[in-house]
């Protein structure tokens, strides 16, 4: 099992989850955060601190958010706009810093009305 950040996070990026993650597996895209499926140790520390309830274990992901699981995988394993290679597994978000790109699906989402 791994955790997934859903599109509820788009344009909000509170970052509380990043502070709680003991293994630095939450990466910052331009509009959303993403959890690396192979770096996540399934501790669940990120889930309760998310102020918009955007984080779920992949096995309990609500059906309306099913596309977010694949979108999370795409962020790490497909070539993203503006990049020449997939991000893959860099070994922690501190090594990459914020990435100024998102998946095509996330980039195409309308602005989040709940964002400040």
PASEBA-1860 file (N, C-alpha, C; in nm, 3 decimals):
! residues 116
1> XXXXXXXX> 0.085/-0.119/0.000/0.000/0.000/0.000/0.089/0.124/0.000 ~ 0.040/0.227/-0.063/0.105/0.358/-0.060/-0.005/0.462/-0.045 ~ 0.033/0.583/-0.027/-0.063/0.692/-0.013/-0.067/0.772/-0.143 ~ -0.182/0.835/-0.167/-0.205/0.912/-0.288/-0.258/1.049/-0.247 ~ -0.207/1.152/-0.312/-0.260/1.287/-0.293/-0.354/1.314/-0.409 ~ -0.478/1.348/-0.377/-0.580/1.368/-0.480/-0.579/1.510/-0.533 ~ -0.662/1.532/-0.632/-0.670/1.664/-0.695/-0.729/1.771/-0.603 ~ -0.776/1.733/-0.485/-0.820/1.833/-0.386/-0.706/1.924/-0.345
9> XXXXXXXX> -0.584/1.878/-0.366/-0.463/1.954/-0.330/-0.427/2.060/-0.435 ~ -0.484/2.049/-0.555/-0.447/2.140/-0.664/-0.466/2.285/-0.621 ~ -0.363/2.363/-0.642/-0.359/2.507/-0.615/-0.361/2.542/-0.465 ~ -0.358/2.442/-0.377/-0.358/2.469/-0.233/-0.219/2.442/-0.175 ~ -0.166/2.323/-0.195/-0.032/2.285/-0.150/0.002/2.340/-0.011 ~ -0.071/2.298/0.088/-0.051/2.343/0.226/0.088/2.310/0.280 ~ 0.147/2.198/0.241/0.282/2.154/0.277/0.293/2.093/0.416 ~ 0.186/2.086/0.493/0.193/2.021/0.625/0.238/1.877/0.612
17> XXXXXXXX> 0.194/1.810/0.506/0.229/1.670/0.487/0.379/1.653/0.466 ~ 0.441/1.746/0.397/0.585/1.739/0.372/0.661/1.746/0.504 ~ 0.617/1.832/0.593/0.682/1.847/0.724/0.670/1.721/0.808 ~ 0.562/1.645/0.792/0.538/1.525/0.872/0.604/1.400/0.815 ~ 0.636/1.400/0.688/0.687/1.280/0.622/0.828/1.246/0.671 ~ 0.847/1.128/0.733/0.979/1.094/0.786/1.080/1.049/0.680 ~ 1.033/1.021/0.558/1.125/0.971/0.455/1.135/1.064/0.334 ~ 1.076/1.183/0.340/1.093/1.283/0.235/1.046/1.231/0.098
25> XXXXXXXX> 0.927/1.167/0.096/0.878/1.109/-0.029/0.767/1.191/-0.094 ~ 0.740/1.311/-0.044/0.635/1.396/-0.101/0.702/1.507/-0.181 ~ 0.672/1.510/-0.310/0.737/1.600/-0.404/0.640/1.711/-0.444 ~ 0.696/1.829/-0.466/0.615/1.946/-0.500/0.617/1.971/-0.650 ~ 0.499/1.959/-0.712/0.482/1.999/-0.850/0.443/2.146/-0.855 ~ 0.411/2.195/-0.972/0.374/2.336/-0.985/0.242/2.368/-0.916 ~ 0.141/2.280/-0.931/0.009/2.306/-0.875/-0.033/2.209/-0.766 ~ 0.043/2.100/-0.747/-0.001/1.991/-0.659/0.119/1.918/-0.601
33> XXXXXXXX> 0.096/1.845/-0.493/0.198/1.760/-0.433/0.173/1.615/-0.474 ~ 0.280/1.536/-0.478/0.273/1.396/-0.521/0.354/1.310/-0.426 ~ 0.303/1.191/-0.392/0.375/1.096/-0.306/0.439/0.989/-0.394 ~ 0.570/0.971/-0.375/0.641/0.870/-0.454/0.599/0.731/-0.406 ~ 0.542/0.649/-0.496/0.488/0.519/-0.453/0.592/0.419/-0.404 ~ 0.717/0.431/-0.445/0.819/0.336/-0.400/0.898/0.389/-0.280 ~ 0.899/0.519/-0.260/0.971/0.576/-0.146/0.885/0.582/-0.021 ~ 0.753/0.584/-0.038/0.660/0.591/0.075/0.670/0.464/0.158
41> XXXXXXXX> 0.679/0.479/0.290/0.688/0.364/0.380/0.553/0.334/0.445 ~ 0.448/0.397/0.400/0.312/0.371/0.446/0.290/0.399/0.594 ~ 0.359/0.498/0.646/0.345/0.528/0.788/0.215/0.603/0.819 ~ 0.162/0.675/0.720/0.037/0.746/0.739/0.049/0.880/0.809 ~ 0.168/0.927/0.837/0.186/1.053/0.909/0.130/1.172/0.831 ~ 0.130/1.163/0.700/0.084/1.274/0.616/-0.068/1.292/0.617 ~ -0.140/1.182/0.625/-0.286/1.184/0.608/-0.359/1.275/0.707 ~ -0.337/1.262/0.838/-0.417/1.342/0.931/-0.384/1.492/0.932
49> XXXXXXXX> -0.269/1.531/0.880/-0.234/1.674/0.884/-0.281/1.750/0.761 ~ -0.333/1.681/0.662/-0.378/1.749/0.540/-0.507/1.826/0.568 ~ -0.506/1.958/0.553/-0.624/2.038/0.587/-0.738/2.025/0.487 ~ -0.713/1.968/0.371/-0.820/1.955/0.271/-0.857/1.808/0.245 ~ -0.812/1.718/0.333/-0.842/1.575/0.320/-0.813/1.522/0.180 ~ -0.695/1.555/0.129/-0.656/1.514/-0.006/-0.573/1.386/-0.008 ~ -0.536/1.331/0.108/-0.446/1.216/0.113/-0.521/1.092/0.160 ~ -0.504/0.984/0.082/-0.570/0.857/0.112/-0.474/0.740/0.089
57> XXXXXXXX> -0.490/0.632/0.168/-0.421/0.509/0.131/-0.477/0.464/-0.005 ~ -0.393/0.411/-0.092/-0.442/0.377/-0.225/-0.555/0.273/-0.223 ~ -0.558/0.187/-0.123/-0.665/0.086/-0.116/-0.798/0.142/-0.072 ~ -0.801/0.260/-0.011/-0.928/0.319/0.032/-0.958/0.449/-0.043 ~ -0.892/0.468/-0.155/-0.913/0.587/-0.236/-1.058/0.590/-0.285 ~ -1.131/0.699/-0.261/-1.268/0.707/-0.309/-1.274/0.688/-0.462 ~ -1.377/0.624/-0.509/-1.390/0.594/-0.652/-1.380/0.720/-0.739 ~ -1.432/0.831/-0.691/-1.427/0.955/-0.770/-1.284/1.009/-0.783
65> XXXXXXXX> -1.191/0.956/-0.705/-1.051/0.998/-0.712/-0.961/0.890/-0.771 ~ -1.017/0.789/-0.833/-0.938/0.677/-0.887/-0.832/0.725/-0.986 ~ -0.862/0.824/-1.067/-0.766/0.874/-1.166/-0.644/0.938/-1.100 ~ -0.658/0.981/-0.975/-0.546/1.043/-0.905/-0.434/0.943/-0.876 ~ -0.469/0.816/-0.858/-0.366/0.715/-0.832/-0.273/0.702/-0.953 ~ -0.329/0.693/-1.073/-0.248/0.684/-1.193/-0.173/0.814/-1.217 ~ -0.239/0.927/-1.191/-0.175/1.058/-1.209/-0.051/1.070/-1.120 ~ -0.059/1.017/-0.998/0.054/1.018/-0.906/0.170/0.937/-0.964
73> XXXXXXXX> 0.141/0.820/-1.020/0.243/0.736/-1.082/0.305/0.806/-1.202 ~ 0.223/0.868/-1.285/0.271/0.937/-1.405/0.374/1.044/-1.368 ~ 0.353/1.114/-1.257/0.445/1.221/-1.216/0.588/1.170/-1.203 ~ 0.605/1.048/-1.161/0.739/0.993/-1.138/0.794/0.911/-1.254 ~ 0.708/0.847/-1.330/0.756/0.749/-1.427/0.735/0.784/-1.575 ~ 0.664/0.892/-1.604/0.650/0.938/-1.742/0.729/1.067/-1.758 ~ 0.761/1.101/-1.881/0.829/1.228/-1.908/0.726/1.340/-1.895 ~ 0.753/1.435/-1.809/0.662/1.546/-1.785/0.694/1.664/-1.877
81> XXXXXXXX> 0.596/1.751/-1.899/0.622/1.870/-1.981/0.742/1.948/-1.927 ~ 0.831/1.985/-2.019/0.949/2.063/-1.982/1.066/1.980/-1.931 ~ 1.053/1.848/-1.931/1.160/1.761/-1.884/1.201/1.666/-1.997 ~ 1.325/1.621/-1.994/1.376/1.529/-2.095/1.365/1.383/-2.053 ~ 1.362/1.359/-1.922/1.358/1.223/-1.868/1.254/1.216/-1.756 ~ 1.205/1.095/-1.726/1.116/1.082/-1.610/1.192/1.116/-1.481 ~ 1.121/1.162/-1.381/1.181/1.192/-1.251/1.234/1.063/-1.187 ~ 1.163/0.955/-1.202/1.201/0.823/-1.150/1.205/0.828/-0.998
89> XXXXXXXX> 1.313/0.780/-0.937/1.325/0.777/-0.792/1.453/0.847/-0.749 ~ 1.445/0.979/-0.728/1.565/1.054/-0.692/1.611/1.036/-0.548 ~ 1.531/0.968/-0.465/1.574/0.943/-0.327/1.539/1.054/-0.230 ~ 1.431/1.123/-0.255/1.384/1.227/-0.164/1.365/1.361/-0.231 ~ 1.261/1.431/-0.189/1.229/1.559/-0.250/1.329/1.669/-0.215 ~ 1.405/1.650/-0.108/1.507/1.750/-0.073/1.615/1.755/-0.181 ~ 1.634/1.646/-0.253/1.733/1.641/-0.360/1.687/1.714/-0.485 ~ 1.556/1.727/-0.503/1.503/1.791/-0.624/1.454/1.932/-0.600
97> XXXXXXXX> 1.403/1.958/-0.481/1.337/2.085/-0.455/1.206/2.090/-0.531 ~ 1.139/2.205/-0.532/1.013/2.216/-0.606/1.038/2.194/-0.755 ~ 0.948/2.120/-0.815/0.956/2.095/-0.960/0.851/2.181/-1.027 ~ 0.889/2.259/-1.120/0.795/2.353/-1.181/0.721/2.290/-1.298 ~ 0.663/2.173/-1.272/0.584/2.103/-1.371/0.484/2.015/-1.300 ~ 0.385/1.970/-1.374/0.285/1.876/-1.324/0.255/1.778/-1.436 ~ 0.175/1.679/-1.403/0.129/1.588/-1.508/0.037/1.667/-1.600 ~ 0.017/1.618/-1.720/-0.074/1.687/-1.812/-0.215/1.694/-1.755
105> XXXXXXXX> -0.258/1.588/-1.686/-0.392/1.586/-1.626/-0.406/1.696/-1.521 ~ -0.308/1.705/-1.431/-0.316/1.807/-1.326/-0.306/1.947/-1.385 ~ -0.218/1.967/-1.480/-0.202/2.099/-1.541/-0.330/2.145/-1.609 ~ -0.408/2.051/-1.661/-0.531/2.086/-1.734/-0.652/2.108/-1.643 ~ -0.639/2.076/-1.515/-0.753/2.094/-1.425/-0.787/2.243/-1.410 ~ -0.915/2.275/-1.394/-0.951/2.415/-1.374/-0.898/2.464/-1.240 ~ -0.887/2.595/-1.222/-0.840/2.649/-1.093/-0.929/2.598/-0.979 ~ -0.868/2.569/-0.868/-0.940/2.520/-0.752/-1.009/2.639/-0.684
113> XXXX> -1.142/2.635/-0.673/-1.213/2.748/-0.610/-1.184/2.763/-0.462 ~ -1.130/2.657/-0.398/-1.098/2.664/-0.255/-0.960/2.721/-0.227 ~ -0.882/2.746/-0.333/-0.746/2.801/-0.315/-0.757/2.948/-0.277 ~ -0.660/2.992/-0.199/-0.659/3.133/-0.156/-0.631/3.226/-0.271
END
